[in-house]
Amino acid sequence: MEKKHTNWQFCLTLLLGFFAQGRTALISPSSQQIFKLQNKVILAELGRDSSAKETSYKFETDLKINSVWSQDEDQLLEVFISGSRVDASGKARSITQIPDRPFYISLVKGQPEKVIAHTSKDQSLLNLERGIASLLQLRLTDSQEEELDVSGLCRVSYNVKSSTKVEKIKRDCSLWDLRVNSHPEEALGLTHQAQEQVSYDLSSDGSLLKAEAVENHRLSLAAKPDVGSSVKSTLTLQHISIGSEEVKQLGVDSLEEAIQSLLEWYRVFELESDVDGLISEIKEQTLEEQLKASLNDLQSEDVGKSSLALAYVKLIPLARVSRQEQFEELLKDHSKLLPLLVDLFGAVQTFEAHNATFGFLYNQEETTNEHLELLEKYLQSLAVATHPDRKIVEHLFGLLELESTKKQFKLRETIIQTLATLTRQSRFGADDSLLKQVRTYLLQGLASKEPTLYIRGLQNLQDPVTIESLLEQAQSGEEPNLSVAALQALKAFPPGIFNSSHRQQFESIFYQRKRRFDSSARTLALDIILSLRPNQEQLGYLLDYLASTDRQFEIKTYVLQKLRMLAEKCPRFRALFVTELAKRSQVNNYNVLGQKGLTTVLTRQISLAPAFNESLLSTQEVYQGILKRGSVEFLLHAGRSQASSFKLGIYTAGLGSLVGDGDSGDGNDRIPADDQMDGEETVTAGMEISVQGAQLRPLIFFSGQTELMGHVWGGSASDSTPAYQATTLAQDNEHYIILASGATLHWQVLGARSVDLNGKVGFSLWNRNAQTEIQQNTGSAVLGHVAVGFTYAKLVQDFSLTHEPKLSLNADLDFYSGIKLCMQLQRPEQLLKQTNIRSVFLQSVGRPYAKHVRSSLSHKTTGCTFSLNQKNNEMCNTIFSE
């Protein structure tokens, strides 16, 4: 039985192989064939009930295909389009503007190769003709190929089901992913899933009876997969009859000559389509008009609200097509809106917006302080840009050579940080001259009197070539703050670019194998070691360190909390951690694992689906009972990837002398600090802010005890003070997709975050206590636009997402008798709103038609107070009970 089955398979293979080699053309030579072409396109929003009424259009036309020249397997087909009509929601319209002249398809060895058409002025019609030609691309053997058709170069697999039925699957077509802009952070990007299946029905002699291409495109936000669009397009070519007209043949000897005979009135085009720019044309509205329509949501008191973020996002597409003169007029006419306008112009990223901003605000030495602050604000917004004009980067680099800029220290530092970030975001090649110039400038700055400024620049640049220089700074014994800054810069680099030699140097810093290091330098080195995914042996060393004689209990607390946090997130690491801990009885006991320090490392989920998947990472490094270095970072997650939305860091030095000897009641008093350096530390405190990975110029609260005491006695820190107020670009993506019918799909997603960060500090030397309050209000908006269609029909979906995540951090420090620190982290209730409008348009027809379907939904997340750790809970109870 098995032998018979094998013989049958062999015979069928031979038969199909013979059929493929000597196959009849899909369109018989010298014949006339009548077909009906139909294309139905359906646009649906993701996450909605499938029973919801669909938004779609259907295009139909009659095709008369004449074989006007043939020789062996080469052929020239003449195609007439007639009786075209389009339908939507039961409203049918005739199309009369398609010319009655034919177009031609050349086939070489039975495969379509070129389209010969009259003109490319109507891009939509030319793409349709390419789509018709591509339907004739068929192979009669089971195979996997690369084919070029209307959708570009595609991976194709054929499945010959019988001598009359063939199935083709298309994947990864190059014109399915035409990116104008795309965000480098996956979590702020888009997800596109696509596939096309083409089914062929043939007659017994191999002529084409039916070809049907069904393709599906699922377009969604990476960070919220249930928001987006699904597009389904079905293109059907159905044979109706054999034509009755005699087909006149071209009397030439070759296909090349046949094509040449047409070129007086025709041009030759590739099968690969071009984008139809009409699909993405912006309505006739100016930036000035949209700005005036949005004035109510663009006031200074709206910073931190989603209404401002939404209005901001709506302005960006118009601003990107505006001229320099228009930007200049807006700056002159709207002086009260200057803080918002400079934020907006930074997001635009065009040289016209850049020139207008600097031309209006910068006058070298004569620039006012107000204008300098606005310039800084513009540069900070520009630093978040993902596709800046190269001329902007060149202009910023040139500014650093001006004498006036060298004297304006704050502006100069902001230019350096922005320049470094834009150079990275531009993704220049390794041999790019501008990249080399910026890199050399920053490396030379390491030998200047202010090396930390240039180290921060290298942090934003993240160039692998600079790793060795940063490691040298990290291990130099000159100043502790240089080591900390260098390691903080290295921590920003992608872990994948470090090698085993780099790992050994990070371990040498953490374990202090050559000399002692500042505690912050050691914890940063540990962060990098853990990001490199330690193996069994390396994890064992870290666990053994917990039982070592090192008396830095705050660092040991940091190590233990970091390991536990990673074990919670990663099952594989958790299994390794538990196994290695069980092997070490000298570590796995309360004396070692009991919490002795005040340092806190934790991650907490802020929101989950159906809202965005966002978490908070908080690190509070304590020394002598005082917060030495702390950070709160907001992370947006998408699958396994994550992106930093906003990071707030606080650093202090020398404050231990004001609160006593650091007795925290844990037996740690009078133990000499392992990282204590020679000489007294200057009393300082400041704030570091990072927006979407771009490090900004740090803000210094005070430097020196005199300045601090001025704040204490004057009470100037006790009032709520804005630390950061800005609206910046988040999502910035624009793609095109060419469908099998030649229709163009335009997909754009823009997002913005408006942040209002303020804080206040109360400090009493008499009562020996201090209070800190930090409040962050954020308004977030995402605007999506999908349009698909051709000259006579278009489907559009516009969606928006808005929410206002807020967070407050209160810290109470009591150092009257010992040191007690209580931190409270709270998130109030938040509401996520989603609106959606789907529209269908019949256009360029006798009676235009439009229909709109609106929907909305919302999701409420209840407020909460986050539990930090048991020791913090105990201290809060102690402080508030007193």
N, C-alpha and C positions, 0 to 999 in steps of 0.2 A: 504493500500500500504506500509506504514511504517512497519507494522507488518510482511509482507512478506519479506521485505528487511532484517529485523532483523533476521528472521528465516534462511534466506539464508546465512547471515554472520556466524551465529551460526553453521550451518552445515559445512561450509567451514573450520571453525576453528577446529571443531571436526575431519574432514577429514585429515587436515594437521597435527593435533596432533597425530592421529593414524598412519599416514604415517611416522612421525618423530620417533615414538616409535619403529615401526617394519620395518624400512626402509631397503632396499636392499643396500649392499655395493656399493660404487662408482665403484670398480673393482670387478666383480663377483668372488666368491670363485672358486678356481681350474681352472680359465680361463686364457687365454692369450689375451691381448688387445694391439693393435698397435696405437700409438699416434704420432703426429708431434708436436714438441716443437719449438716455434719461439720467439725470443726476439729482439725487435727493440728499440734502445736507440737514442734519439735526443738531441743534445746540441745546445742551441741558446743563443745569447747574449741579455740582456735586452735592451729595448729602441730602438731596430732596427725594420725596416720594416718587417712585417711577411712574405712578399713575397720573402725575401732574401733566397738564396739557403741554404738548411739545411745541417748541419754537423751531420751525423748519421752512425751507423753500424747496421747490422742485422745478428743475429746468428740463424741458423736452425739446427735441428738434429732430428733423428728418435728414438723413444722410444719403446721398447718392454717390456711390463709390465706383469709379471707372478705372479699369486697369488699362492705361494708355501706352504702356511699354513694358515688355518682359523679355528676359533672356536667361535661361537656366533658372537659378534661384534669385536673380536680381529682378526688381520690379519698380515701376513708378505708378503710383495711384493718384488719381484726380478725385478730390472730394468736394461735393457741393453741400452747403448747409442751407436748409430752407424750413419754413413753417415753425420757426422758433417761438416758444412761449414759456412763461414763468408763472408759478402758482405759489401762493402762501395763504394759509388759513381759508382755503376755498375761494380766494380771489385770484382769478386768472387774468393775465395780461399778455397780449401779443408783443413780440419784439420785431420791430421793423427796421432797425438800424444796422443789422448785420449785413454786410455787402453780399450780393448774389454771385460774386466771382469765386472761383474755387481756390483751394489750396492743395498742395501736393505732398505726398509722403514717399520718400525713396527707401527701398528695402534692399539690403545687401545680404546675400545668402539667407534670404527669408526673414531677416530681422530688420525692423525699422531703424534707420540711421539718421536721416535729416528730415526737416520740415521745410518746404519751399512755400513761402507765404508772401503776400503782396506788401505788407508793411508791418512794422512793430509798434505803430502809434497806439493801437488799441492792444495794450499788453495783455489784458484779460482775454481777448479773443485769440491772440497768439498762443497763450498758455492752454486754452481749451483745445486748440488744434494739436498741440503737443500731447495733451492728455489722450486724444483720440488715437494718435499715432502709437502711443505707448501701449495701448490695449492690444495692439497687434504683435507685441513682443512675446513670443512663445517658443519653448523648446520641448521636444517630445521624448526626452530621456530623464530618468530620475537623476538629478544632479544638484549640486550647489554651485552657484555662480556669483559673480559680481556683474551687475547690469546697470547701464546708464539709461534712465528714462526721464519722464517729466518731473519725478521727485529727486533727481540727481543720481549719484552712485549709490546703489543699494546692494545689500546681501540678499540673495534670492535662493530659494530651494524649490525644486520642482518635484511633484509627486504625480506620476502617470498612473491614473486609476484604471484606465482602459484605453482602447484605441480611439475612443470618442470623448473621453473626459480627462482633463488635466487640471491640477490644482497648483497654484504658485503662492508662496508666502514671501512677502517682502519685509525686511528688517533694516534698521539703522540707515535709512536713506539720508544722504548728506543735506538735502533740502528740508528735512524735518527739524533741523536744528540750526537755523540761521540766526546767530546771536548778534544783536546790535550792542546790547549791554548785558552783562551778567555779573552778579555779585560773587566775589571770590569765596565768601563764606557760605558753605552749603546750607546752613540753617537759615540764611537770609535769601536763599535762591529759590528756584522753581524745580518741580519734578514733572517730567514729561514721559509718559508711556505710550508707545505707538506700535501698531502692527497693521499690515494690509494683507488681505487674502484675495487672490484673483482666481475665479473659476471659469474654465473654458468648456464649452460644448461644441463638438465638431461633428460634421456629417461623416458618413462612411467613407467618403473620398477625401476627407481632410479639410473641407471648407468650413469656415467659421459660421456657426449658428448663433452662438451667444458668448459674450465675455462680460463678466461682472466682477468689479473690484469693490470690495467692502473694506474700508479702513476706519480705525478707531484711534482717537487721540484723547488721552486723559491728561489734563493740565491742572496742576495743583500747587499750592504753597508747600514748600518743603517742611516748614514748621507747623503747618496745619493742613494735613492731607485731605481733609473733608471740605476744603474751600477751594473752588476753582471751577473748571468747565470740562464737559465731555463733548467731543465733536465726532459725529459719525457721518461718513460720506459714502454713498452707494452710487457707483457709476456703472451703468448697464448699456451695453451695445447689443441690440437684439436684431437678428436677421428677419426681414419681413418678406422679401420676394426677390426674384431675379428680374432685373430691369429689362424693358422691351427695346430700348434704344440701341442702335448700333454704336459701338465704341470705336472712334477713329484712333488709329495707332500713330505714334510719332515715328517717322521714318528715319531713324538714326541707328547707328551700330552699337552704341554703348550707353550705359546709364549716365556717365559723365556728360556725354553729348546731349542726352535728353534733358538733363537739368540745365545745361548751358543754354538750350533753346528757350528757356523760360525767363532768363535773367534780365531781359530788357525791362520787364515789369515786376519781377519777383526778386526776393532775396532768400538766401539759404540760412536756416537757423538750426542750432543743435536741438536735440530732444529735451535737454535740461532747461527747466523754466527759469524765468526771472521774476522777482517780486513785483507785484502790481502795487505801486506806491499809492494809488487812490484809496486803498483799503485803510490806510493809516493817516489820511489827511485830517488835520485838525479843523474843527468848525471855524467859520469866519468870526473869530473873537480875538481881541488883542489882550496882551498882558495887562494893560492899563484897565480895560473893561472888567476883566476877571478880578483884579485887585479891588476895584471900587465895589464890586458885588459882594466881596468877602470882608469888607472893612469891619463889620460888627464882630467878627471872630479873630481879628488880627490886632487886638489891643494888648498892651503890656500886661494887663491883669489876666490875660488868657494863657500866658505861658504856663505849661504844665497841664493843659487841658487838651482833650482829644479834638475838640472843635477847631482849635488853632492848628493842630497837626494835620487835620483833614483839609482845611483851607490852604495850607502850605503845599500839600501834595498836589492839589488841583492846579496850582500855579506853575509847577515845574515844567510840564510839557510845553506850555505856552512860552515860558521863559527861555527854553532851550532853542527856540526858533526866533527869538527876538534879536534885534540889532543893538549895537553899542549905544547909539543915540537914544533908543528907547529906555535902556537902563539908566542912562544919565538923567533923562527927564524925570524918571520915577524918584531918583535920589534927591533931585532938587525940589520936586513938588510934594514929597511926603516926608518931611523932616521928623515928624513924630513917629514914623514907622521905621526909622533907620536901623534900629537893632534887629527887627524882623527881616528887613530887606537884605542886610548883609548876610544873615543866615541863609536866606533864599538864594542869593547870588553865589554863595559858596557851593550850594547843592547843584547849581546849573552846570558848572565845570567847563564853560566855554570861555575862550579867550576874550570874547566881546564883553561878557559879564565881568571878567577879571580886570580888564582895562578900564572899564567904567568905574569900578569900585576904587581902584588905586588912583585913578585920575581925579576922582571926587574927594577922596579922603586923605591922600598922602601928598604932602608938600615939603618933603625932606625935613630940614631943621625947623621949619616954621609950622610943622604939623601940631595941632592942638592936642592936649591930653585926651579930650573927648574923642577926637578922630583917631588917635592912636588906639584907644580902647575898642572902637568900632572896627578898626583894621584887624586887631587881634581876634575879635569875635568872628570876622569874615574868614580869617585864616583857620580858625578852629573848626568852622563848618566845612571849609574846603578840605581839611585833613581827613574827613570821613569819605571823601570822594573815591570812587572805584575806577573811573575812566577819565582822568583829567586830560585836558589838551596839553600836549607836550610843550607848547609855547609857555604855558603857565609855569611849568617846572623850570624851564630855562630862565624865565623872568625872575622867579624867586631866587635862583642861584646867583643871578647877576646883582640882585639887591644887596647880597651879603658883602659885596665889594665896595659899596658906597660908604663914604665917611659918615654921612648922616645916620645910616642904619647902625653902624658900629657904636654910635653914642646912645642910641635908643635901645637900652639893654633888654627890656621886656619884649619889644617888638622883634628884635634880632633873635632872641631865643625862640619865640613863637614861629618865626620864619624858618629857623633851623629844624624845629620839630615837624612842621608842616611839609617842608621840602623833603625830609627823610621819608615821611609816610607816603607822600605822593610818588616818590621814586619807586618805593616798593609796590604800591598799588598799580603803577603803570606797567609792571611786569616787563621791564626792559630786558633785552638779551644780555648774556654775561659779558659780551664784548662791547656793549653800548657805551659810547664816549661820555654821555651825560651821567650814566650810572657810575662810571669810573671817577669822574670829576667830583661828584657828591661824596662818594666813598672816601676819596683821598682827602677832601676837605675835613670830613669828620674825624678821620684817623689822625690827621695832623693836629687837630684840636685837642687830642689827648695829652699833648705836651704843653698845653697852654696853662694859664693860671686858673681856669675854670673847667677842668676835665669832665666834671659830672654833667655839664651842659651837653657836651659832645657824646658822652656815654648814652644819655637819653636819646640823642639823635640816632645813634647806632641801634638802640632798642627799637626805634620806629622803622629803621631801614631793614633790619633783619637779613643782612647779607651774609651768607656762609663764609665769605672770605674774611670777615672781621672777627670770627670766633676766637682765633688765637690771640688777637690783640686784647679782646675783652677778658679772656682767661688770664692774661698777663696782668691786667689791671686788678682782677679779682684776687690774685695771689700776691700782689705787691703789699709790702708792710708799711707803706707810707701813711695812709689815712683809712680808718675803718669805713668811712662813708663811701670811699672809692670802691672797696670790695663789695659793699652792699649794692651800690648803683650798678656795677658791672654784672653781678649775679642776677640782679633784677632784670637787666637787659637780656641776658642769656636765657632767662626763664621764659621770655616772650617768644623765643625762636621755636619753630616746629621741632618736636623731639626727634623726628626722623633724620635730621641732618647731623646729629652728634654721633661720634664714633667711640670705640672702646677707650682710646686715649683720653678723650674728653671726659668719659665716665670716671676714669681713674682720678682725674684732677678734681672733679666734683667730690668724689669720695675723700680725697686728701684734705679738702677744705672742711667737710663735715666732721670727719674723725680727727681733725687737727693733727695730722701725721707729721707735718713739718714745723708748724707754729700755731699759736692760738689765733682764733678769728672772732670777730664780732658775732654775737648770737644771731642777729638778723642774717648775716652772711651764711651762717651754718644752716639756718632753716630754709633759706632760698636754695642752697646747694642740695638739701634733702628733697625739696620739691622737684628739682630737675632729675635727681636720681630715681625718684618714684615714677616720674613721667616716662622714664626709659624702661619701665616694666622689669623690675629686679627678678632674677631667677632665684632658685631655691637657696643657693649659697649666699647670694647677696642679701636676701631677706633674712637669712640666719644671722649675718653680721649685725643688721639693724636691731634684731631682737636681743642679741647678746649685749649690744650697747646699753639697753635699758637697765641691765644689771651691772654695768661698769661703775667705776669709782668717780666718774664725772659727776660733780655736785650741782650741775646746772639742771635743776628739776624742771624749769620752764621748758627747756629744750626737750627733755625726756617726755614731758607732757605733750609737747607738740608732735613728737615722733609717734607716740602711742595713739593720739587722736587721729593723726593722718592715716596710720595703718588701719585703724578701725573704720574710718570713713571709706577708704578704698575697698575694704572687705564688704561693706554694705552695698557698694555699687557694683562690684564685679564678682560673680560666683566663683570663677576660676581662681582669682586672687584669694578669696575667702577660704577656699579649700586648702590652698598652699599655706596661708597664714595660720589656720587652725592646726594643720599638721606640724609645722615647724615649731609652733608654740608648745604643743604637747610634748615635743622632744626635750624641752628645756625646763626642768623643774626649778632651776635657779631663777628663771624669768617668770614662769607661770605661777605666781603667788601674789598675795595681796600686798606684801611689802614693796614689790616692784611695780605692780600694775595699779596700785592705789593712787588716786589723783593727788599729787602734792603741789602742783603749780596752778596758777590762775589762767594760764594761756588756754585759748579756746580755738578749736578748728571744727567747723561744722558746715553741713550743707542742708538746706531745707527747701522743700518744694513749695513754690509760691502759687502755681496754678497748674492744672492738668486739663486734658480734653474733657469737655468740648471747648474750653478756652485754650490759649496757647500753653505749651509745655515749657514753663519757666521755673528756674530754681535760683536759689541764692547761695553763694559760697562766702562764708564769713571766716576771717582769720584775725584773731586778736592776740598778738604776741606781747606778753607782759614781762617787765623787768623791774624788780624792786617795788612790786605792787602797782606800778604805773604802766599804762598802755604805751609801749615803745613803738610798735608798728602794727597798724591794723588795717584791714581792708574788707569792704563789702562789695561783692561782684554779682551782677545779675547776668544769668546765662539763659540763652534761648536754645532749646533742644529741637533737633529734627533727626529722628532715628538715632544712629550712633554718633552723629556730629553735633557740635554745639558751637555757639558764637557768643562772645562777650558783648552784651549790650551797653553796659555802663559799669565802671569800677571806680569806687571811691576809696582812697587810701589816706590814712592819718599817720604821721610820724612825729615823735617827740625825742628829745635828748636832754639830759641834765636836770630833769624834774624831780628825781629821787631825793635831792637835797632839800626840797621844799616840804616833802611829806614824811620825812623820817628815814629810818634805816631799812625800810622794806620788810619789816616783820609782818608776815601774813598769817602768823599762827600755825605754820606748817613745819616748824623746826628748821626753816631755811635761813634764819637770821644770822648775821655775822659770818656768813660763808663768803669768802672772797669770790668775786665774779670771775669766771673763766675768761670772759671777753673784756675784762677791764683793761683799758689802755693807759699808758702813761699820760699824765696831765689831766686837767679837769675839762669836762665836756661843757661846751657853750649851751646855755639854756635855749632851746629852740623848739618850735612846733610848726607844722605846716600840713598842707593837704595836697594829695596827688590825685588827679582825675584822668581816667582813660575812657574815651568814647569809641566803642566798636574797635578796640585794639589800638587806637591812636592815642599815644601818651601826650597830654597837654603840658604846658609850662606849669610847674608846681606853684601853689599859693603859699606864701610864708605868713603865718599868723604873727609870730614874733621871733626875734633873734637877740638873745641877751636878756639877762635878768632885769635890767632897767626897763626895757620895753615891756616885759611881762608885767612888772609891778605897776607900770602905767595903766595897763588894761585892768589889773585887779582893783586898784584904788579908784580909777575913773569909771569902772563899770561898763566900759565900752564893749566888752564881749558878752554882756548879759542880755543885750537885745538881739532879736532874731535878725540875722544878717544873710543876705543872698550869697552863696558861694559859687553857684553856677546856674545860669539861666540861658537856655539856648534851645533851638529847634533844629534838628539835624536829620539828614537823610538816612533811612535804614534800608529797606528793600529798594533795589534799583535794577530792574530786569526788563529787557525788551527783546522779544524773539519773533521770527517769522517762520511759517511752515507752509510748504507748497503741497496741496492735496493732489490726488491722482487725476482729478478733473481739471487741474491747472488753477483752481481757485486758490487765493492767497488767504492765509490765516495770520492775523496780527495779534500779538499777545504782549501786554505791558502790565507790569506790576510795580507800583511805587509805594514806599512806606516812609513814615516819619515818626520821630519821637520828640516830644516837647518836654523838657525837663526843667523843673524848678527845685533846686536844692538849696536849703537854707539851714542854718544852725545857730545855736547860742550856747555860751558857757558861763556858768556861775561858779565863783571860786571864793571861799571864805577861809582866810588864815586864822581868824579868831575861833570859828567853830570847827576848823580843820576838816572841811568837807568840800566837795565840788560836784556840780551837776552839768551834764552835757546833754543837749537835745539836738538831734539831726532829723530833719523832715525832708523826704523826697516825694514830690508830686510829679507824676509822669502821665502825659497824654499821648496815646499811640494811635496811629491810623494807617491802614493799608487800603490802597485803591487799586482795583484790578479792572482791566479792560480787554475784552476778547472781541474781535471782529473777523468774520469769515464770509467770503462771497466773491462775486465778480461784478462786472459793470452793471448788471440788471437786477441783482438781488444780493442782499446782505443781511447777515444775522449778527447781532451785537449783544454782549452781556457786560454790564457794569456792576461790580460789587464793591462794597466797602466794609471794612471791619474797624471798629473803634473800641478802645477800652482805656481805663485810667488806673493802672496799678499804682498804689501808694505804699509807702513804707516809712515807719518812724523808729528811731533808735534812741532810747534814753539810758544814760549811764549815771549812776550815783556812786560817788567815791567817798568813803568815810575813813579818815586816817587819824581820828582822835585817839583811839586806843587800838593799836594794831591797824591793819589795812583790810577794809572790806569793800568789795566792788560788786555792784549789782547792775546787770545790763538787761534791758527789756526791749525786745524786738517785736513790733506789732504791724499787722497788715489789716487795714480796714476792708470792709465789703467792697467788691468791685463788680462792675457790670460790663459784659462784652456784648456789643450790638453788631448785627450783620444785616445789611440791606442788599437787595439784588434786583436788578432790572434786566429783563430779557426783551429784545426788540427784533422785529423783522421788518425789512424795508424792501419794497419793490420800487426801483428807480430807473431813470432813463427810459421810461415806458410812457404810453399815452396818458394813463391816470396813475400817478404814483400812489403807493399804499404804505401805511405803517401801522404796526400794532405793538403794544407794550404790555408786559406782564410783570407786576411788582410783587415782591415778597420780602419779609423781614423776620428775624428771630433774635432772641437775646438769651444770655446765660449769666446767671448771678453766682458769684463765688463769695461765700460767707467770710467775714473777717475772723482773725485769730491772733493770739499771742503765741509766738514760737517758744517752745521749750529749748533752752540752750544746753545746760548740763546740770547734774545734781548739785555740784558745788556752787554754781551760780544761784540755783534755787535756794540753797541754805543761806547764802549771804544776803539775798533779797529779803528773806524772812527775818534775818537778824537786823538789818538796817531799818526796815519798816516797822518792826515790833518796838524799836527804841524811839 
